[in-house]
Amino acid sequence: MASRWRSLAFRSAALILGGALLLPAVNAHAAVAYTAKDSDTFWSMSRQFHVPLKKLMKANPNVNPLNIYAGLKITVPSGNSAAPRAKTVQALTTAKGQSLSFSKVFSAKATAYSDSPAENGWGPVDYFGNRLKLGTIAVDPKVIPFGTKVFITGYDFNGLPTGGMIATATDSGSAIKGKRIDIFVPGSRSHVSKFGVQNVKVYILK
């Protein structure tokens, strides 16, 4: 009998302990604060946390979508995972010996454009009004979010760095859809047009 009572007492204690261990789950869906990285955008964070884009932006009304920087506190709405999805991080070494961490790589079609008025109806500026410069690329933001830094390799053209280049997605174009990028190249329109269409590899930098 004593043995039976000890067994019952043990099971009761286990149930109480188990219930106590489950208590924190009640608050698992509370809104959490996330510390942004330089590469973050509202679009990338909405995918990262499985939060609808509009809901995430509504939860952060005082955050400028074009000025998300490292250290900025972002409120992640309730009902979603508080921790970002794990990403596989790999590294590559450039022709210049620079080591770069990347989370994804894919093949893409690349074209090039100049700052000619014929190609830029709004002037020689990118989507956000910044002056076009070497390192500016136009993308489909559904594939490469605005603000993403990438490393591009595989092209062959006089006027671009040999062995690959680091670029930032800050421009777009009506013809740039899917896995395609448009690389800004300083120079005349006639010279840049010689780039044609080339197959490149795009590394999404960490």
N, C-alpha and C positions, 0 to 999 in steps of 0.2 A: 504493500500500500504506500509506504514511504517513498519507494522508488517511483511509483506511478505519479504521486504528487510532485516529486522533483521534476519528472518528465513534463508534466503539465505546466509547472512553473517556468521551466526552461522555454517551452514553446510560446507561452504567453509573453515572456521577456523578448523572445525573438520577434514576435509580431509587433510589439511596441517599438522595438529598435528599428524594424523594417519600416513601420509607419513614420518614424522620425526621419529616417533616411530619405523617404519620399517627399517630405514636406517642402524642400527647396524647389521641387518641380512645379509647385503652384505658381511661383514667380518666374518660371522659365520663359514666359512670353512677354515679360516686361520690356519696355523700350530700353535699348542699351546705347552707350556712347562708343563710337569707333574713331580711332585716330587715323586720319587720312595719310596717304603717301603721295609723293609728287606725281605718280603715274595714274592716280585715281581720277575718275570722272563719275558723275551721277549715274551714267549709263552702266559703267563697269561695276560700280558698287551695287546697283539694282540686281545685276546678274549674280554677283558674288554672294549677296545675302538673300536671294530669291524674294526681293521686294519689288512691287510694281514701281516703275520709274516715277510716275506722278505722285505716288504715295510717299516715296522717299524725299522728293523735292518739297512736297507740302510740309513734311516734318522738319525741314531745314529752310524756312523762308528767308532767313538772313544770310544764307550762304550764296555767294556769287558763283553760278555754275562754271564761269570761265576763270575762276580764281580759287581752285581747290589745291591746296599746297600741303606739304608734309607737316604734320603736327596739328592740323585743323581738326576740331572735334565735330563729328557727324553723328546726328541722332538717327539710329536705325529703328523704325517703327516696330510696334509689338506684333506678335504673331509670326515671327520669322526667326530663323537661326541666328543666335548672337555671335557665332564664330564664323569667320570666312571659310569658304571651301579651301581645302588644301590644294596647292598647285605644285606641279612638278617643276623644279628649278634646275636648269642645266647651264652649262657654261661653254662659251666658244672663245677661241683666241683669234684675233684679227691678224691680218697680214703685217700690221705694225706691232704685233706683240701685246695688244691690249686685251685683257680678259673681260668678257661681258657675260652677265647672267641673263638667261632668257627663259620664259615659261612656255613658249610655243613657237613653232616654225612652220611655214607653209610656202608652197610655190605660188607665184602670182605673175600676171602679165603687167609689164611696166611700159609706160609711155613717158614723154617729157614735154614740158611746156616752158615758155619764156615769159618775160614781163611785158611783152608786146601788147599794146592797146587792143589789137585784134583778137587776142586770146583772153583778155581780162577786162570785161565791161565795166567793172567797178574800180579799175585802176590796178597798179602793181602791188596789190595787197592780198592777204589770204582771207579766209572766211571770217576771221575775227578782227580784220582791219590791220593786222601786222604787216609790215613791209616784207615782200617776198625776198627770200635769201636762200643760199645753199643750205640744204637741210630741211627745207619745206617740202612736204608732200601732200597731195590731195588723195583722199581715201573715201571709201564707203564707210561712214561711221557705224553702220550695222555690223561691219566685219572688223574694222580697226577703230575703236572709239577715239574721238577727238582728244588730243593731248597725249596720246600714247607715243612713247619713244620706241623706235625700231632700228634694227640694223639690216641694211639691204646689201646683198651681194649677188654676183652673177651677171651684172651688166657689163657692157664694154662701150665706153664713150669718152672721148676727149672733152674734158670739162667737168667730169665727176671724179672724186677721189679713187685712186687705184686700189683694188682689193676690197672695196666695200665702203659704206658710209653710214653714219648714224643720222637719223632724220626724225622729225616730229610731225605727227598727223595734225595739221592745223588748217587744212584746206579741203575743199570738196568740188565736185563737178558733176553736171548732169549725166555725163557719159561714164563716170567712175562708179561702177556697180560690181558688187561681189569681190572676188579676190583679184582686184586690179588696183594699181596705184599710178599716180601721175607725179613725176619727179620734177620739181622746179630746177632749171639749169640756167645760170647766168649766161647771157649772150643773145645774139640776134635770133629772130624767129626762124630764119632760114637755116642757121647753124643747128639750132635745137631740134628742128624737124628731122634732121638726119639720124636722130636716135631711133626713130621707128618704133616698133613693138618688140620688146625683149622679154625673155623668161628670166625671172629673178627669184631669189629666196628672201623671204621676209621673216626676221626673227623679232618676236615681241619681247622687248627687254623688260627685265624685272625692275 
